[in-house]
């Protein structure tokens, strides 16, 4: 067990939880405003692909990151317009965006790079290994402050809990909800960008491999609160780090490998358990998923 | 007016999606019309195009029906993907363990395994919702990941042929194979995996239709979906309805295992599903959660999937990813139908 648990494990847990924290923080703004965001996966892919492609083209990770954020904002605005303006089912819209983003990166990289879904390798000196980690851990206290100590945060929580009352108090419900969804697009895109231009050096097909959903799980596990959500992300990052370490190192007494599948399912099973109320209640924002129509 | 809503809006959504897809194709300097002609034309060629299209439509009819039944009860089953994986594995497991039984016994046993395993995996989020009120969307998403991990564990550690580099189980007993269409249609090539489970899918559409609109249970299920408060007031036990609906939904999704294991690969192949469960959401939505609509929507998505292959091979830059772009856009437009309704009101004033 000694080879598995040490400082470098914690470090790798921090790196693995960075994209989760960014995406979950994004999801927090959207869901606290009452808009379900299962599109986090697709938004991360948008950020990851755009950031890698633009960093490759310009040689600047910062321009790449900004382009990734722009892509996240554009894609999340589709989710926002469909679910706020046209009152579409938010889960369905989110699913549509995920399916869309399973296609767009491959489609574009086929045309731009003549590849079957990945961008070319980016030189090491153009990568961004640190900044997104700092952003992720700065985003947590910042979003706590915004959510609980600013008028915007108060309004955001109000439209997620009781849009009718917020409206009666003069809050522009739709506008606040747009802001929440767009913030989720920006944060999730940074999380995705970290995968392609931070952790690795190119975009590969479906490189998020379910991290958007793990971020969603962390958001629920963290009860839609910034600090708890970050802790959940760290925990899920740690399980991933342990999974990677254990492959081929730790053996069962019988001499066989410990099946990684059993560690992989930990975040998902925990989410189900928490949602059922076995470990404390996790209560979603009251108006989550409910379109709001101003009374005429 | 109702018929307009049921037919015209989905048609507009599909056309709008093709327009958006066309913009994507134009943007990379290719000809959208040529691409679409290739996409659709190649899927309707006899016998290969049509054969493969119907083969691909089979799992989509099952998952589309699965999502539609849950939707009629007011539930969104994002978990068809996990349900069909568990079911396909269970189907193969029965086919392997009881390989020596004669087909008359073994085929029904395998089919029962598919239905039961899928139904059970679907029932879990149903029970969780009925008992604890936890949202089925989150639970089905989580259970998808759990299902994939579990079946890949059993495949990798317990049922793989030793030395096989591919993640697949040993083959099922030959008596568990179900006939391919080549046996029923003279001159239809044996290599096309279209099999009798396509007919089973059509039969399920008829059964679901009969169940939903001509039985008391179906009425109660739909009442739960359209107005749970009124249904409860009218004496319907809505918690029970939630569990029933999710079980039926999971069982329908599970039948994908029959097509895959008994009719096509004759073993469980890890990661076989081409997102059938998620495409099922699109199928149900586009088909307006009606069995007849599901058939047509499944055929459309099967045509797109089948046509994506030659598009990939015979155009310079368009890859089969265009299919997912079209599919995602169709769902968006169907979901945001208010867009067209407002547009229609502005232009036609009805």
Interface residues (C-beta under 8 A of the other chain):
Chain A: X36 X38 X78 X81 X82 X86 X87 X88 X89 X91 X92 X93 X95 X96 X97 X98 X99 X100 X101 X102 X103 X104 X105 X106 X107 X108 X110 X111 X112 X114 X116 X117 X210 X213 X216 X217 X220 X259 X261 X262 X264 X265 X268 X269 X271 X272 X275 X276 X277 X284
Chain B: X24 X28 X29 X76 X78 X128 X131 X132 X134 X135 X137 X138 X139 X141 X142 X143 X145 X146 X149 X150 X152 X153 X156 X157 X275 X278 X279 X281 X282 X285 X317 X318 X319 X321 X322 X323 X324 X325 X327 X328 X329 X331 X332 X335 X336 X337 X338 X339 X342
